[in-house]
């Protein structure tokens, strides 16, 4: 039976814990849905708006802006309280959704997605921080059931809704649907978050660091987008962009050393459990998000599926992820070594993706679905375990910064993966035909076109498997620590009830 968590000025009872957790999970569902609903509509959006060479930016720019502001949200929440900052994030997310829904060109859609990311960057990290505030690491795995339920609903509904909206209604509906969902989330969480205990800590916001990260990532995205298409890979433009990426990265490294409260706190990253876990998540998300984004295109181009069917094809992938996350959350505190649990799941995921890469275009549809299910399940185990291991490795006062740093590198890995795998498809001229609506024509379904697409996607799958394998090898260096219980957690922090 769970005990009450003492805080200054009151207590958070088990009943209030559930109310708070369910409330913030509703907010998290906005971000969860937005990560899966867009991918099946990409071909239709490319056909409607043109400029398909920038199609991957619809995904990348969201993760880019979300990445840059995620650490800022963690510090803002420590300064002003979780509730106010979370509501601001929801508001910005809604403004971006409206801008996306009203877009008439690819340029304005990308701008809208950038605004959406500025809000979305706070949704997941703040929700995880709130859960960490009221639930001890030892008990936190039990709450993964609730998290899994939210991700299951969003992950299954997102691809289906995205495909149906794009094919039968209008692609803009994937953004308009956020408005009523956001209103419901705010109504459900406004009062419950008043019960939330907070840690008051003064912070300085590293806007310069956030700007440098965005500049470096934009240079990298442009190099991946233009390389092999608009300009040859060895052209001065592409070489200059990669050089700019490296130079700005060096400046960022210097900035992190001399800035007291840098966007990525080196004090937190100096903890081996945090540094290896976050690097693992970076590369794992590069492979995982890349596959989730481009799988609908794979089913449309290689198996001739329409937008609705392509959306449905992601359901097995997302169900596998949710099952894996549920297993990781439930059994993390029960197994002798949670690190081995992650490594075993990662190995299964890599094997599944390698089999798919070696037999792309040769397997029947159901076999492909089975393999991406296995891939999702294997990688899904890592998500709750990595998060809890990081939160367990730091002092309670650093929960916000540590969780925000994890979210930062998770988002940065997502940007990296979408750009890298998108660059492969652009180099093989797979995506360019979408601007003419070729995904719905006989031309795209010729054996020659499907074989060319299958070859390109096999490279994509090999690269994704490599990212996952690299991430798992890094997690092998994580130092396991006993999970803290509620008594230890309460004794280590001083909190005040938010007015």
Secondary structure as GFF3:
##gff-version 3
##sequence-region A 1 499
A	DSSP	beta_strand	5	7	.	.	.	ID=ss1
A	DSSP	beta_strand	10	12	.	.	.	ID=ss2
A	DSSP	alpha_helix	14	37	.	.	.	ID=ss3
A	DSSP	three_ten_helix	39	41	.	.	.	ID=ss4
A	DSSP	alpha_helix	42	49	.	.	.	ID=ss5
A	DSSP	three_ten_helix	52	54	.	.	.	ID=ss6
A	DSSP	alpha_helix	57	80	.	.	.	ID=ss7
A	DSSP	alpha_helix	82	101	.	.	.	ID=ss8
A	DSSP	alpha_helix	106	134	.	.	.	ID=ss9
A	DSSP	alpha_helix	137	140	.	.	.	ID=ss10
A	DSSP	three_ten_helix	141	143	.	.	.	ID=ss11
A	DSSP	alpha_helix	144	168	.	.	.	ID=ss12
A	DSSP	alpha_helix	173	189	.	.	.	ID=ss13
A	DSSP	three_ten_helix	192	195	.	.	.	ID=ss14
A	DSSP	beta_strand	197	198	.	.	.	ID=ss15
A	DSSP	alpha_helix	207	226	.	.	.	ID=ss16
A	DSSP	alpha_helix	236	258	.	.	.	ID=ss17
A	DSSP	alpha_helix	266	269	.	.	.	ID=ss18
A	DSSP	alpha_helix	272	302	.	.	.	ID=ss19
A	DSSP	alpha_helix	307	331	.	.	.	ID=ss20
A	DSSP	alpha_helix	338	358	.	.	.	ID=ss21
A	DSSP	alpha_helix	365	393	.	.	.	ID=ss22
A	DSSP	three_ten_helix	396	398	.	.	.	ID=ss23
A	DSSP	alpha_helix	399	427	.	.	.	ID=ss24
A	DSSP	three_ten_helix	432	436	.	.	.	ID=ss25
A	DSSP	three_ten_helix	438	440	.	.	.	ID=ss26
A	DSSP	three_ten_helix	443	445	.	.	.	ID=ss27
A	DSSP	alpha_helix	447	475	.	.	.	ID=ss28
A	DSSP	alpha_helix	486	491	.	.	.	ID=ss29
A	DSSP	beta_strand	496	497	.	.	.	ID=ss30
###
